[in-house]
Amino acid sequence: MIDGQTNTLVKSTVLLMGSALLIGIGAAGFIGACGEPELEGAKAEVKPHNIKLDLPPVPDFKMPTPNSDGTHPVDEMRLRGKRYLGQSVQVKGFVISIYDCATAIRTPEMSEKEVKALIDEDPTRCIRPNFYIGSTDDAPLDKGIRVVENPRPPRADEKKLRSMREEVKKMQEAFKAVPAFKVGDEVIITGNWATRSPRGFRDSDGLLVFESLKNLSTPAKEDDKK
């Protein structure tokens, strides 16, 4: 029979042996970790090359400024026009489009006589005269400035009204005072810079309410006046 003292001795011996085993396993793991390199994943292959990219130079963008003669270019008014709202300004550019009522309402099958009859029957089909100027003579309309409310000759129906005699006379005088111009002409337009005109034209980017025009190109014939 094993007495209590012997039993205690056996238990102590088992505990010592277990501790030694654990220490040995830990040491072996530590040595293995220090002595063996860690496994690494596959590295990306980067091949050196001598290809040189021929990139275009960065454009030197200059903010448009007033011309030396004090006029404003079209691009300046389009980009920086807010500072001029409500002011009378002079804008230099090229005429790129002129509104023509007959052209606007004409359909392919209509003759000149039919178009004229249609306008005489209902003059309100036509909007008030207007035209566009651009920075070049071939600029697209969406890059131009709309000039509105330039004078027009009185209509036939207006001339017949006695109540409009004085108004008709003023309209004729105002229209005659404007030099003839055509698409392609370089002009200087004096007008009020606004986002809406007194007679209903609107453009959030700005438009020019006509005051006067100076034609810098060879003067157009009076028959070319629109």
C-alpha positions in Angstrom: 0.0 0.0 0.0 1.3 3.5 -0.9 1.3 5.9 2.0 0.5 9.6 1.7 4.1 10.7 1.6 4.9 8.4 -1.4 1.7 9.6 -3.2 2.7 13.2 -2.9 6.2 12.4 -4.2 4.8 10.7 -7.3 2.5 13.6 -8.1 5.4 16.1 -7.8 7.5 14.0 -10.1 4.7 13.9 -12.7 4.2 17.6 -12.5 8.0 18.2 -13.0 8.1 15.9 -16.0 5.1 17.7 -17.6 6.6 21.1 -17.1 9.9 19.9 -18.6 8.0 18.6 -21.6 6.2 21.8 -22.2 9.4 23.8 -21.9 11.1 21.6 -24.4 8.3 21.9 -26.9 8.2 25.7 -26.5 12.0 26.0 -26.9 11.9 23.8 -30.0 9.2 26.0 -31.5 11.2 29.2 -30.7 14.3 27.7 -32.3 12.4 26.6 -35.3 10.8 30.0 -35.7 14.2 31.8 -35.5 16.1 29.4 -37.6 13.6 28.9 -40.5 12.6 31.8 -42.8 8.9 32.6 -43.2 7.2 31.6 -46.3 6.5 34.5 -48.7 3.9 34.8 -51.4 4.7 35.2 -55.1 6.2 38.6 -55.9 4.8 40.7 -58.8 7.0 40.7 -61.8 8.0 44.3 -62.7 10.0 44.5 -65.9 12.1 47.7 -66.3 11.6 49.5 -69.6 13.0 52.6 -71.4 9.8 53.7 -73.0 9.4 57.5 -72.8 5.9 58.9 -73.0 5.6 61.8 -75.4 2.9 63.9 -73.6 1.6 67.1 -75.1 2.6 70.3 -73.3 0.2 71.8 -70.8 -1.7 74.6 -72.6 -1.0 78.1 -71.4 -4.5 79.3 -70.6 -4.9 83.0 -70.2 -8.0 84.6 -68.9 -9.5 87.0 -71.5 -9.1 90.7 -70.7 -10.3 93.9 -72.4 -8.8 94.9 -75.7 -6.3 97.7 -76.0 -9.0 100.0 -77.5 -11.2 99.5 -74.4 -13.7 97.1 -76.1 -14.4 93.7 -74.6 -13.8 90.4 -76.5 -16.6 87.9 -76.8 -14.7 85.3 -74.7 -14.2 87.7 -71.8 -17.9 88.5 -71.7 -18.8 84.8 -71.7 -16.4 83.9 -69.0 -16.4 87.1 -66.8 -19.6 88.8 -67.8 -21.2 88.8 -64.3 -19.1 91.8 -63.3 -20.6 93.8 -66.1 -24.3 93.1 -65.5 -26.4 96.2 -65.8 -23.6 98.2 -67.4 -23.3 99.6 -70.9 -20.3 97.9 -72.6 -18.7 97.8 -76.0 -18.1 94.3 -77.4 -16.0 93.5 -80.4 -16.6 90.4 -82.5 -17.7 88.9 -85.8 -21.3 88.5 -86.9 -22.0 84.8 -87.1 -25.7 84.6 -87.4 -28.6 87.0 -88.2 -32.2 86.1 -87.4 -34.5 86.0 -90.5 -38.2 85.4 -90.0 -38.8 84.0 -93.4 -36.0 81.4 -93.0 -37.1 80.5 -89.5 -40.7 79.7 -90.4 -40.2 78.3 -93.9 -40.8 74.7 -94.7 -39.2 72.9 -97.6 -42.3 72.9 -99.8 -43.1 76.6 -99.3 -42.4 79.2 -102.0 -41.3 82.8 -101.4 -44.8 84.1 -102.1 -46.3 81.7 -99.6 -43.9 82.6 -96.9 -44.6 86.3 -97.4 -48.3 85.7 -97.3 -47.9 83.8 -94.1 -46.0 86.6 -92.5 -48.4 89.3 -93.7 -51.3 87.3 -92.4 -49.8 86.9 -88.9 -46.7 89.1 -88.2 -46.5 87.8 -84.7 -45.0 84.6 -86.1 -41.8 86.5 -86.2 -39.8 87.3 -83.1 -37.9 90.6 -82.7 -34.7 91.0 -84.7 -31.5 89.6 -83.1 -28.1 88.3 -84.1 -25.1 86.6 -82.7 -21.4 87.7 -82.6 -18.4 85.4 -81.9 -14.7 85.7 -81.3 -14.1 84.5 -84.9 -16.2 84.6 -88.0 -16.7 80.8 -87.9 -17.4 80.5 -84.2 -20.4 78.2 -83.3 -23.6 79.8 -81.9 -23.1 78.3 -78.5 -19.8 80.1 -78.2 -21.2 83.4 -79.2 -23.2 86.3 -77.7 -26.7 87.1 -78.6 -27.4 90.8 -79.4 -31.1 91.6 -79.1 -33.7 94.3 -79.7 -31.7 95.9 -82.6 -34.0 98.3 -84.5 -36.3 97.0 -87.2 -38.3 98.7 -90.0 -42.0 99.1 -89.3 -44.3 96.3 -90.7 -46.9 97.0 -93.3 -49.7 96.5 -90.8 -48.1 99.0 -88.4 -47.8 101.6 -91.2 -51.6 101.5 -91.7 -52.5 102.4 -88.1 -53.0 106.1 -87.5 -52.3 105.6 -83.8 -48.8 104.4 -84.7 -47.7 107.2 -86.9 -45.3 108.7 -84.5 -44.0 105.3 -83.4 -43.6 104.3 -87.1 -41.5 107.4 -87.7 -39.2 106.7 -84.8 -38.8 103.1 -85.9 -37.8 104.2 -89.4 -35.3 106.7 -88.1 -33.8 104.2 -85.6 -33.4 101.5 -88.3 -31.8 103.9 -90.8 -29.3 105.0 -88.1 -27.8 101.4 -87.9 -25.1 100.7 -90.5 -25.8 97.8 -92.8 -24.0 94.6 -91.7 -23.9 90.9 -92.7 -22.6 87.6 -91.5 -18.8 87.7 -91.4 -18.4 91.4 -90.7 -16.3 92.5 -87.7 -18.3 94.9 -85.5 -18.3 96.7 -82.3 -21.6 96.6 -80.5 -22.5 99.0 -77.7 -25.3 97.8 -75.5 -26.5 97.0 -72.0 -25.1 93.6 -70.6 -28.0 91.7 -69.0 -29.6 88.3 -68.5 -33.0 89.5 -69.7 -34.1 92.3 -72.1 -37.0 94.7 -71.7 -39.0 92.8 -74.4 -38.5 89.3 -73.1 -35.2 87.8 -74.4 -33.4 85.8 -71.7 -30.0 84.2 -71.3 -28.6 83.2 -67.9 -25.0 83.5 -69.4 -25.7 87.1 -70.5 -26.9 88.9 -73.6 -26.4 92.4 -75.1 -29.3 94.7 -75.4 -28.6 96.8 -78.5 -27.7 100.5 -78.4 -25.5 101.1 -81.4 -23.3 99.3 -83.9 -20.0 100.2 -85.7 -19.0 98.1 -88.7 -15.3 97.6 -89.0 -15.4 95.6 -92.2 -16.3 96.8 -95.7 -19.7 98.3 -95.2 -22.5 96.0 -96.4 -25.1 97.2 -98.8 -28.3 98.7 -97.4 -30.2 95.8 -99.0 -28.3 93.5 -96.6 -29.8 95.2 -93.5 -32.0 92.8 -91.5 
